[in-house]
Amino acid sequence: METQINAFNYTHLLKEVKARVALAQKKAIYAANEEMLSMYWDIGKLLYESQKLIGWGNNALEQLSKDLKNDYPKVKGFSVRNCQVMIQFYNEYNQQLTNTQRAVAHLQKAAITLPIKQLSWSHNVALMQRVKDLKARYWYMIQCLKNGWTRDFLIEAINQDYYNSYGALANNFDTTLPEIQAKQVKETLKDPYIFDMLTFTEEYDERDVEIGLIKHIEKFLIQMGAGFAFMGRQYHIEVSEKDFYIDILMYNAFMHRYLVVELKKGEFQPEYIGKLNFYCSAVDDILCREGDSQTIGLLLCQNKDRIMAEYALRDVHKPIGISDYELGRILPKNIKSGLPSIEELESKLSQELQNDEDTV
């Protein structure tokens, strides 16, 4: 005897079937988009190499565009302008990625570094023509994928310089903190930090930077922002009867959370994150009291590859940010010696004021 399906079960079944259809549609769209981008890449490569070899001009491109439209009347995208953008598409990424020691011969390899194939052609064109810095372009690509930005919203975000306003700080706060807290932390931390009160005439290391910041603690706290209190340098914690020392430990009274700061000279290295993650866990367990929010980590290095930083943070469960820091620059002796002293400037200013009074 056939069992009747009740309304609840049927609704659930229909929902599951529709979800599977939607998934298939999305996969089909992604596959079609990927194939179209691969085609544009290959055509761009053919046109670029042919143009370089033969040296043809716009007339040949116009004829090619006309012939392609005649042969494929239902296929859009073969205008002269779009063909020119295909050439730019190939040349841009082939050249850019080669210059950053990521030589590529095909879009398949380029997409390993940048999520090119996951975005529409119109998104890629907007990014390619409006964002020249690869780190910024990568950030905008990720935001488009994570937040579903339309092309128009992307262009507006680029015009409003979202990258420098919100994206310079490499971090995992969106995935490790509640939305409101993540926003607050990102608004509090910076990138870069300018420690222009520190200058070094000779070779120095991280410890020298730490000591210098503590000597200029007032300026350091101002640079860090509102609400921060200094808790200690080389702050001692003990884990499993072993001693560890945090470069700089701070506490933010507004956010009610500790900030573990690790200083590194030179470029960012992925292995730095493991140590910082460990310190954040230890501070959470040893120092945090009732009412304290989760500890956050801040790695300060002199230069970071944003793409490498994003990969290093991807599966880390503690909230961590990575910022650059800049030190003050020392003037070369030959320039410094030619500059007037404070006394000379004051004397010159007094003389000019006197001359102004005499002419009135």
Residue, then its C-alpha position, 0 to 999 in steps of 0.5 A: m500500500e502506497t504511503q502518503i507523504n505528509a506536507f512537512n516531509y514533502t516541503h523538506l524534500l522539495k527544499e533539498v531538491k531545489a538546493r541540489v538544482a541551485l548547486a548544479q546551476k552555480k557549478a554550470i555558471y562557474a564552469a562556463n565562466e572559467e571556460m570563457l576566461s580561459m578562452y579570452w586568455d588564450i585569444g589574448k595570448l594569440l593576438y599579443e604574440s601575433q601583434k608582436l611578431i607581425g606588427w599589425g595595427n588596429n585595422a587588422l583587429e577590426q577585420l578580425s572582430k568583424d569576421l568573428k561576429n559573422d562566424y559566431p553571431k550568437v556569441k558576444g564579446f568579440s568587439v574591437r574593444n573587448c579584443q584589446v582588453m583580452i590582449q591586456f588581460y594576457n599581457e597584464y598577468n603574464q607580465q605582472l606574475t613574471n615580475t614577481q617570480r611567479a612565471v606563468a604560461h597559462l591562466q590555470k597557473a595564474a589563478i593559483t596565485l590570484p582567484i581570477k577564474q572565480l570572478s566574472w569577466s566584468h569584475n576582472v576588467a574593472l580590477m585590471q584597469r583600476v587597481k594596479d597594485l597586485k596586493a590591493r587587487y587580491w584583497y578586492m578579489i577576496q572581498c568580491l567572493k566573500n561578500g558577493w560584490t557586484r561590478d558596480f559596487l566593486i567600482e565604487a569600493i575602488n573609488q572610495d579606496y576601501y583597500n587602504s581604508y579597511g584592507a591594508l591590515a592582513n587579519n583573520f578577525d572576520t572568522t575568529l571574532p563576532e561581527i561587531q568585535a571584528k569591526q571594532v578591532k579592525e578600526t582600532l589597529k592600523d597598517p602601517y605603524i609609523f615609529d618615526m621617533l626611532t632611528f638607528t645609525e648602526e645595525y639593530d635587531e628586534r630587541d633594540v626596537e622594543i627598547g626604543l619604543i619603551k623609551h618613547i612610551e608616550k609616543f608609542l601609546i599615541q601611535m597605538g591608539a586610544g585605550f591602550a595601556f602598556m603591560g610590559r616588555q619581554y613579559h614573562i609567562e610560564v607554560s608547562e614549567k617552561d619560560f616564555y617571553i612576549d615582546i610587548l604586552m598591552y591591554n585595551a580598556f575600551m575593548h577589554r582585551y589583551l593585545v600580544v605584540e610580536l616585533k620582527k625585523g625584515e619581511f614577514q615569514p609564515e612561521y611567525i604566526g604559530k608562535l603568536n597564536f601560542y602566546c594568545s592562547a597562553v594569555d587567554d588561559i593565564l591572564c584573562r579574568e572574568g569580563d575580558s574578551q578574547t586576546i588578539g595578536l599583532l605581528l609587526c614586521q617591516n614588510k609583508d607579502r599580503i597574499m602570503a600573510e592571508y594564507a598563513l592566517r587562513d586556518v588559525h583560530k586565534p584573532i591575529g593581525i599583521s601590520d608593517y612598521e616604519l622607523g624614522r629615517i636618518l639624513p645622510k651626513n652631507i645633507k644633515s651638515g648643510l641644514p641650518s640649526i634651530e638657532e640659525l632658523e630663529s635668527k633668520l625668522s626674527q630678521e624677516l619679521q623685523n624687515d616686515e615691520d619696517t616696511v609697514 
